[in-house]
Amino acid sequence: MQTLKRYKWTWLMLLVAVIMAVYLAVNSLSFGDKKLPVIGEVQDFSLENVDGQQVSLADTAGTARLVYFFFTECPDVCPITTYMLSQTQDLLVKDGSFGKDIEFVSISFDPENDTREAIKAFGDKFHADYNGWYFLRGDQEEVRKLAAESFKVLIYGNSKDDFAHANLIGLVDRTNRLRGLYDAGDTENVTPEFLAETVKKLARE
């Protein structure tokens, strides 16, 4: 039954991927000096960080942000994408923009297993710089709503054994508007270099 469940979610995710393919293709590239489109507004949130403090959307305002939804026991895409973000972080640290004009926000949707300690261990594994990278957790339904309504990220399943989710990275500007959605599985176009240049371009607006 577990295998059948897994296939069920896989087919659902494939369907979502097909529906969003053209949409993401348009929004995953920036052309010259043309401004990135405004896709929508990011709703406010208040979630717990690895130090047990509440972090709201307002706390991260004023910077350009990359936002990613994950769970620490993900067997495939989450660690791969987090590694790509860590490479992006390293590029931004080199030019001094990380933690100053640019921040990352990684949000767990598995509060049952993703304790503060588990999330901190996950972030440490990818040498996250916590001066500019927030790892957050909160109520599962609240996070699902935030993911779906603000970032078009659909999350299926209720536990680490049957989770399936759209593997998208959101780009948020200084005034909390969503300006891009990037398919992290498109490794030909969505690279650390691409993400670094795109978020820096947004920070300069």
Backbone as CSV, one residue per row, in Angstrom:
resi,resn,N_x,N_y,N_z,CA_x,CA_y,CA_z,C_x,C_y,C_z
1,MET,0.827,-1.212,0.000,0.000,0.000,0.000,0.865,1.267,0.000
2,GLN,1.975,1.215,0.782,2.840,2.392,0.842,3.404,2.722,-0.532
3,THR,3.777,1.685,-1.302,4.310,1.892,-2.649,3.252,2.512,-3.544
4,LEU,2.012,2.020,-3.433,0.926,2.574,-4.230,0.697,4.042,-3.891
5,LYS,0.780,4.363,-2.592,0.621,5.751,-2.167,1.696,6.632,-2.789
6,ARG,2.912,6.112,-2.743,4.025,6.877,-3.291,3.813,7.153,-4.776
7,TYR,3.381,6.144,-5.539,3.113,6.342,-6.958,1.984,7.346,-7.178
8,LYS,0.975,7.286,-6.330,-0.146,8.213,-6.432,0.335,9.651,-6.343
9,TRP,1.166,9.925,-5.333,1.664,11.290,-5.181,2.598,11.657,-6.326
10,THR,3.371,10.696,-6.808,4.279,10.971,-7.924,3.513,11.420,-9.151
11,TRP,2.423,10.728,-9.460,1.620,11.107,-10.623,0.969,12.467,-10.428
12,LEU,0.525,12.759,-9.203,-0.057,14.060,-8.929,0.967,15.170,-9.149
13,MET,2.180,14.926,-8.684,3.220,15.934,-8.840,3.603,16.117,-10.305
14,LEU,3.608,15.031,-11.055,3.888,15.142,-12.481,2.831,15.984,-13.176
15,LEU,1.577,15.813,-12.792,0.495,16.592,-13.366,0.669,18.068,-13.055
16,VAL,1.001,18.362,-11.787,1.233,19.748,-11.391,2.399,20.333,-12.185
17,ALA,3.449,19.527,-12.361,4.631,19.997,-13.090,4.295,20.352,-14.537
18,VAL,3.468,19.538,-15.170,3.080,19.794,-16.563,2.266,21.085,-16.653
19,ILE,1.318,21.266,-15.726,0.466,22.451,-15.734,1.284,23.723,-15.570
20,MET,2.326,23.629,-14.714,3.107,24.828,-14.407,4.310,25.029,-15.319
21,ALA,4.576,24.110,-16.233,5.807,24.138,-17.019,5.987,25.442,-17.782
22,VAL,4.972,25.868,-18.523,5.080,27.088,-19.309,5.221,28.302,-18.399
23,TYR,4.424,28.295,-17.313,4.468,29.396,-16.351,5.867,29.568,-15.785
24,LEU,6.487,28.470,-15.389,7.820,28.534,-14.807,8.868,28.897,-15.835
25,ALA,8.690,28.437,-17.062,9.662,28.744,-18.116,9.752,30.248,-18.329
26,VAL,8.598,30.914,-18.285,8.575,32.358,-18.478,9.245,33.074,-17.316
27,ASN,9.037,32.541,-16.093,9.516,33.234,-14.902,10.880,32.775,-14.419
28,SER,11.494,31.806,-15.073,12.776,31.301,-14.600,13.961,31.955,-15.281
29,LEU,13.698,32.907,-16.171,14.780,33.602,-16.851,14.561,35.100,-16.751
30,SER,15.640,35.854,-16.640,15.522,37.309,-16.673,16.181,37.802,-17.948
31,PHE,15.598,38.804,-18.576,16.077,39.252,-19.867,16.618,40.671,-19.753
32,GLY,17.946,40.812,-19.930,18.573,42.114,-19.905,18.249,42.879,-18.640
33,ASP,17.875,44.169,-18.829,17.574,45.036,-17.700,16.080,45.104,-17.418
34,LYS,15.298,44.312,-18.117,13.854,44.311,-17.890,13.547,43.832,-16.485
35,LYS,12.639,44.559,-15.803,12.303,44.190,-14.440,11.543,42.871,-14.411
36,LEU,11.777,42.116,-13.354,11.041,40.874,-13.172,9.579,41.186,-12.879
37,PRO,8.662,40.349,-13.352,7.241,40.622,-13.138,6.850,40.455,-11.674
38,VAL,5.777,41.117,-11.283,5.193,40.908,-9.965,4.158,39.808,-10.091
39,ILE,4.396,38.685,-9.403,3.510,37.532,-9.505,2.401,37.596,-8.462
40,GLY,2.711,38.142,-7.301,1.713,38.224,-6.236,2.319,38.788,-4.970
41,GLU,1.510,38.876,-3.923,1.949,39.349,-2.623,2.165,38.155,-1.687
42,VAL,3.210,38.218,-0.890,3.476,37.161,0.095,2.740,37.493,1.384
43,GLN,1.924,36.554,1.839,1.154,36.804,3.062,2.061,36.777,4.279
44,ASP,1.643,37.502,5.312,2.445,37.587,6.526,2.499,36.227,7.221
45,PHE,3.565,36.011,7.969,3.703,34.783,8.748,4.514,35.067,9.995
46,SER,4.409,34.174,10.961,5.255,34.219,12.143,5.606,32.778,12.476
47,LEU,6.883,32.423,12.302,7.338,31.054,12.465,8.554,31.018,13.386
48,GLU,8.862,29.837,13.894,9.940,29.673,14.865,11.266,29.362,14.178
49,ASN,12.331,30.040,14.600,13.645,29.747,14.027,14.394,28.725,14.884
50,VAL,15.624,28.419,14.525,16.369,27.364,15.218,16.753,27.747,16.639
51,ASP,16.615,29.033,16.983,16.903,29.488,18.344,15.644,29.610,19.187
52,GLY,14.494,29.196,18.617,13.249,29.256,19.357,12.581,30.616,19.343
53,GLN,13.068,31.534,18.510,12.482,32.865,18.414,11.513,32.932,17.236
54,GLN,10.501,33.770,17.382,9.534,33.960,16.307,10.102,34.922,15.258
55,VAL,9.980,34.534,14.007,10.435,35.362,12.896,9.230,35.613,11.993
56,SER,8.945,36.873,11.730,7.821,37.237,10.870,8.332,37.665,9.500
57,LEU,7.397,37.800,8.573,7.767,38.297,7.250,8.377,39.684,7.368
58,ALA,7.832,40.502,8.270,8.338,41.860,8.453,9.794,41.871,8.902
59,ASP,10.201,40.840,9.644,11.586,40.765,10.124,12.586,40.610,8.981
60,THR,12.121,40.095,7.864,13.025,39.889,6.727,12.815,40.931,5.637
61,ALA,11.863,41.846,5.829,11.582,42.874,4.817,12.790,43.789,4.637
62,GLY,12.869,44.380,3.447,13.977,45.279,3.155,15.132,44.587,2.465
63,THR,15.027,43.266,2.293,16.042,42.511,1.560,15.368,41.745,0.428
64,ALA,16.155,41.345,-0.547,15.684,40.408,-1.565,15.891,39.010,-1.003
65,ARG,14.889,38.130,-1.164,14.942,36.822,-0.509,14.670,35.673,-1.475
66,LEU,15.356,34.554,-1.222,15.018,33.290,-1.851,14.325,32.442,-0.793
67,VAL,13.168,31.877,-1.134,12.350,31.135,-0.173,12.143,29.711,-0.685
68,TYR,12.364,28.741,0.222,12.251,27.336,-0.162,11.536,26.546,0.931
69,PHE,10.622,25.657,0.537,9.897,24.792,1.468,10.489,23.389,1.422
70,PHE,10.707,22.778,2.599,11.453,21.529,2.670,11.035,20.724,3.890
71,PHE,11.541,19.494,3.990,11.515,18.752,5.258,12.827,17.991,5.370
72,THR,13.357,17.899,6.569,14.730,17.426,6.752,14.931,15.976,6.364
73,GLU,13.869,15.147,6.448,14.019,13.726,6.126,13.647,13.424,4.683
74,CYS,13.565,14.442,3.882,13.317,14.282,2.444,14.439,13.438,1.846
75,PRO,14.099,12.384,1.083,15.129,11.489,0.569,15.793,11.953,-0.719
76,ASP,15.283,13.003,-1.339,15.826,13.344,-2.654,15.975,14.846,-2.882
77,VAL,14.887,15.549,-3.270,15.054,16.900,-3.802,15.447,17.951,-2.762
78,CYS,14.985,17.815,-1.520,15.277,18.857,-0.515,16.775,19.016,-0.234
79,PRO,17.500,17.927,0.035,18.939,18.116,0.260,19.682,18.599,-0.977
80,ILE,19.245,18.148,-2.150,19.902,18.585,-3.389,19.704,20.084,-3.591
81,THR,18.474,20.535,-3.394,18.180,21.955,-3.587,18.833,22.807,-2.502
82,THR,18.849,22.311,-1.264,19.499,23.058,-0.188,20.998,23.182,-0.452
83,TYR,21.594,22.142,-1.026,23.003,22.228,-1.401,23.215,23.305,-2.469
84,MET,22.293,23.378,-3.446,22.394,24.407,-4.470,22.273,25.801,-3.846
85,LEU,21.379,25.937,-2.872,21.251,27.221,-2.183,22.516,27.550,-1.394
86,SER,23.149,26.535,-0.814,24.390,26.788,-0.069,25.494,27.259,-1.010
87,GLN,25.510,26.726,-2.241,26.479,27.196,-3.233,26.169,28.638,-3.633
88,THR,24.884,28.952,-3.753,24.468,30.326,-4.055,24.892,31.249,-2.924
89,GLN,24.679,30.807,-1.691,25.106,31.565,-0.514,26.595,31.898,-0.613
90,ASP,27.418,30.924,-0.947,28.860,31.137,-1.006,29.225,32.217,-2.026
91,LEU,28.518,32.231,-3.165,28.777,33.249,-4.186,28.425,34.640,-3.663
92,LEU,27.330,34.724,-2.909,26.880,36.017,-2.386,27.734,36.491,-1.220
93,VAL,28.245,35.546,-0.428,29.144,35.907,0.673,30.403,36.563,0.109
94,LYS,30.886,36.067,-1.017,32.118,36.592,-1.616,32.013,38.067,-1.962
95,ASP,30.816,38.496,-2.418,30.702,39.917,-2.791,30.079,40.770,-1.687
96,GLY,29.844,40.157,-0.519,29.396,40.917,0.638,27.918,41.238,0.693
97,SER,27.120,40.667,-0.211,25.691,41.000,-0.236,24.849,40.084,0.644
98,PHE,25.381,38.906,0.991,24.587,37.953,1.767,24.457,38.410,3.212
99,GLY,23.215,38.383,3.726,22.966,38.828,5.086,22.832,40.330,5.214
100,LYS,23.085,41.044,4.125,22.972,42.499,4.123,21.822,42.929,3.220
101,ASP,21.962,42.673,1.932,20.916,43.012,0.967,20.102,41.793,0.550
102,ILE,20.617,40.609,0.860,19.994,39.363,0.407,19.923,38.369,1.557
103,GLU,18.785,37.687,1.679,18.614,36.657,2.698,17.899,35.449,2.098
104,PHE,18.074,34.297,2.736,17.374,33.073,2.352,16.402,32.700,3.477
105,VAL,15.280,32.097,3.096,14.306,31.610,4.074,13.919,30.185,3.681
106,SER,14.260,29.215,4.519,13.874,27.815,4.305,12.833,27.449,5.353
107,ILE,11.675,26.961,4.902,10.548,26.718,5.801,10.167,25.247,5.790
108,SER,10.214,24.615,6.956,9.845,23.200,7.071,8.326,23.056,7.174
109,PHE,7.803,22.008,6.502,6.372,21.713,6.621,6.142,20.390,7.366
110,ASP,7.148,19.948,8.140,7.034,18.710,8.912,7.379,18.975,10.379
111,PRO,6.525,19.712,11.104,6.867,20.083,12.479,6.982,18.893,13.425
112,GLU,6.332,17.780,13.088,6.390,16.610,13.968,7.815,16.083,14.088
113,ASN,8.526,16.045,12.997,9.896,15.516,12.994,10.957,16.615,12.960
114,ASP,10.611,17.743,12.375,11.593,18.812,12.236,11.581,19.713,13.460
115,THR,12.203,19.223,14.516,12.419,20.025,15.711,13.472,21.086,15.404
116,ARG,13.643,22.030,16.319,14.681,23.040,16.122,16.048,22.376,15.977
117,GLU,16.273,21.344,16.780,17.571,20.653,16.742,17.786,19.951,15.401
118,ALA,16.732,19.312,14.891,16.845,18.603,13.613,17.096,19.578,12.469
119,ILE,16.406,20.712,12.516,16.585,21.709,11.456,17.971,22.335,11.528
120,LYS,18.450,22.594,12.751,19.801,23.161,12.898,20.846,22.189,12.361
121,ALA,20.683,20.897,12.653,21.624,19.890,12.146,21.591,19.842,10.623
122,PHE,20.389,19.979,10.063,20.238,19.990,8.604,20.953,21.193,8.003
123,GLY,20.720,22.375,8.584,21.382,23.576,8.081,22.889,23.504,8.220
124,ASP,23.366,22.963,9.339,24.814,22.835,9.556,25.451,21.947,8.495
125,LYS,24.719,20.922,8.088,25.243,19.998,7.088,25.585,20.725,5.784
126,PHE,24.869,21.820,5.524,25.091,22.580,4.290,25.770,23.921,4.583
127,HIS,26.527,23.964,5.691,27.250,25.141,6.154,26.467,26.437,5.966
128,ALA,25.205,26.411,6.415,24.371,27.601,6.315,24.930,28.728,7.180
129,ASP,24.944,29.930,6.641,25.331,31.118,7.387,24.050,31.700,7.979
130,TYR,23.830,31.483,9.275,22.574,31.882,9.904,22.435,33.394,10.065
131,ASN,23.463,34.140,9.721,23.339,35.594,9.715,22.476,36.075,8.554
132,GLY,22.302,35.191,7.559,21.498,35.585,6.402,20.563,34.496,5.921
133,TRP,20.517,33.382,6.656,19.685,32.259,6.215,18.808,31.821,7.377
134,TYR,17.499,32.060,7.241,16.524,31.660,8.260,16.019,30.246,7.960
135,PHE,16.080,29.378,8.957,15.437,28.063,8.881,14.268,28.098,9.856
136,LEU,13.049,27.926,9.347,11.853,28.149,10.145,10.938,26.927,10.176
137,ARG,10.124,26.855,11.220,9.141,25.786,11.369,7.876,26.368,11.991
138,GLY,6.742,25.665,11.787,5.499,26.135,12.370,4.388,25.131,12.146
139,ASP,3.182,25.518,12.469,2.021,24.656,12.288,1.932,24.184,10.836
140,GLN,1.709,22.877,10.658,1.739,22.312,9.310,0.702,22.948,8.391
141,GLU,-0.513,23.140,8.873,-1.556,23.712,8.019,-1.266,25.171,7.685
142,GLU,-0.713,25.895,8.635,-0.335,27.288,8.380,0.734,27.361,7.292
143,VAL,1.709,26.461,7.384,2.783,26.458,6.396,2.255,26.018,5.029
144,ARG,1.383,25.021,4.988,0.776,24.588,3.720,0.043,25.753,3.047
145,LYS,-0.708,26.500,3.843,-1.460,27.631,3.297,-0.519,28.688,2.739
146,LEU,0.530,29.014,3.501,1.524,29.982,3.038,2.161,29.514,1.738
147,ALA,2.557,28.245,1.696,3.216,27.699,0.509,2.314,27.775,-0.714
148,ALA,1.066,27.347,-0.561,0.146,27.278,-1.703,-0.308,28.661,-2.158
149,GLU,-0.697,29.504,-1.217,-1.296,30.780,-1.579,-0.272,31.832,-1.994
150,SER,0.899,31.811,-1.376,1.895,32.845,-1.688,2.953,32.396,-2.679
151,PHE,3.229,31.074,-2.735,4.338,30.601,-3.560,3.959,29.530,-4.578
152,LYS,2.658,29.231,-4.690,2.186,28.226,-5.658,2.819,26.861,-5.409
153,VAL,3.289,26.622,-4.189,3.917,25.350,-3.825,2.867,24.450,-3.174
154,LEU,2.493,23.379,-3.858,1.509,22.443,-3.334,2.216,21.332,-2.582
155,ILE,1.713,21.015,-1.404,2.297,19.978,-0.555,1.248,18.904,-0.310
156,TYR,1.590,17.657,-0.619,0.677,16.529,-0.440,1.205,15.611,0.654
157,GLY,0.296,14.858,1.255,0.679,13.905,2.284,0.688,14.533,3.661
158,ASN,0.803,13.693,4.674,0.724,14.166,6.055,1.901,13.746,6.921
159,SER,2.829,12.981,6.373,3.969,12.543,7.172,5.183,12.374,6.276
160,LYS,6.324,12.182,6.915,7.576,12.044,6.163,7.553,10.861,5.206
161,ASP,6.647,9.892,5.440,6.602,8.701,4.598,5.810,8.894,3.317
162,ASP,4.972,9.940,3.259,4.196,10.122,2.035,4.135,11.565,1.540
163,PHE,5.064,12.436,2.008,5.095,13.802,1.516,5.476,13.835,0.036
164,ALA,4.849,14.738,-0.686,5.263,15.087,-2.039,5.014,16.583,-2.183
165,HIS,5.901,17.287,-2.868,5.747,18.738,-2.952,6.408,19.282,-4.198
166,ALA,5.901,20.423,-4.644,6.516,21.115,-5.773,7.871,21.658,-5.318
167,ASN,8.902,21.377,-6.103,10.263,21.754,-5.699,10.637,23.102,-6.314
168,LEU,10.020,24.152,-5.785,10.191,25.490,-6.347,10.915,26.413,-5.366
169,ILE,11.685,27.328,-5.916,12.344,28.374,-5.132,11.664,29.690,-5.475
170,GLY,11.173,30.384,-4.441,10.516,31.667,-4.665,11.482,32.831,-4.507
171,LEU,11.256,33.865,-5.299,12.062,35.085,-5.235,11.168,36.224,-4.763
172,VAL,11.526,36.831,-3.625,10.696,37.860,-2.991,11.481,39.162,-2.910
173,ASP,10.819,40.259,-3.257,11.534,41.543,-3.245,11.458,42.234,-1.877
174,ARG,12.013,43.434,-1.805,12.134,44.155,-0.536,10.772,44.484,0.096
175,THR,9.739,44.586,-0.750,8.414,44.962,-0.244,7.469,43.758,-0.207
176,ASN,8.044,42.561,-0.124,7.280,41.320,0.094,6.393,40.915,-1.081
177,ARG,6.832,41.239,-2.285,6.123,40.792,-3.477,6.874,39.620,-4.103
178,LEU,6.142,38.623,-4.571,6.752,37.487,-5.250,7.111,37.908,-6.668
179,ARG,8.385,37.761,-7.037,8.865,38.224,-8.334,9.371,37.103,-9.234
180,GLY,9.472,35.893,-8.696,9.924,34.773,-9.517,9.670,33.454,-8.828
181,LEU,9.478,32.413,-9.649,9.369,31.038,-9.160,10.247,30.183,-10.050
182,TYR,11.155,29.442,-9.440,12.138,28.699,-10.217,12.101,27.222,-9.875
183,ASP,12.047,26.414,-10.895,12.019,24.964,-10.746,13.434,24.483,-10.426
184,ALA,13.650,24.069,-9.184,14.994,23.657,-8.766,15.466,22.421,-9.498
185,GLY,14.554,21.683,-10.113,14.947,20.509,-10.874,15.474,20.833,-12.259
186,ASP,15.317,22.074,-12.695,15.806,22.509,-14.007,17.268,22.922,-13.868
187,THR,18.115,21.944,-13.671,19.519,22.230,-13.349,20.295,22.822,-14.523
188,GLU,19.715,22.760,-15.725,20.391,23.370,-16.870,20.318,24.889,-16.800
189,ASN,19.180,25.399,-16.313,18.980,26.847,-16.251,19.054,27.410,-14.831
190,VAL,18.543,26.665,-13.875,18.514,27.156,-12.493,19.753,26.635,-11.774
191,THR,20.795,27.437,-11.785,22.090,27.096,-11.211,22.395,28.069,-10.072
192,PRO,23.389,27.779,-9.242,23.787,28.750,-8.218,24.135,30.114,-8.810
193,GLU,24.798,30.101,-9.950,25.186,31.356,-10.601,23.949,32.145,-11.037
194,PHE,22.982,31.429,-11.631,21.742,32.085,-12.060,20.992,32.680,-10.867
195,LEU,20.855,31.890,-9.794,20.143,32.379,-8.618,20.841,33.589,-8.000
196,ALA,22.163,33.526,-7.915,22.919,34.628,-7.321,22.750,35.910,-8.131
197,GLU,22.867,35.810,-9.446,22.735,36.998,-10.287,21.316,37.545,-10.269
198,THR,20.331,36.652,-10.250,18.936,37.090,-10.261,18.560,37.784,-8.966
199,VAL,18.938,37.216,-7.832,18.583,37.843,-6.559,19.364,39.143,-6.358
200,LYS,20.577,39.226,-6.871,21.331,40.481,-6.790,20.678,41.559,-7.650
201,LYS,20.204,41.164,-8.821,19.505,42.115,-9.687,18.286,42.670,-8.967
202,LEU,17.536,41.791,-8.295,16.344,42.232,-7.576,16.725,43.151,-6.414
203,ALA,17.810,42.841,-5.736,18.250,43.672,-4.603,18.638,45.074,-5.035
204,ARG,19.045,45.217,-6.303,19.454,46.525,-6.807,18.273,47.417,-7.201
205,GLU,17.087,46.844,-7.296,15.926,47.648,-7.707,15.611,48.740,-6.674
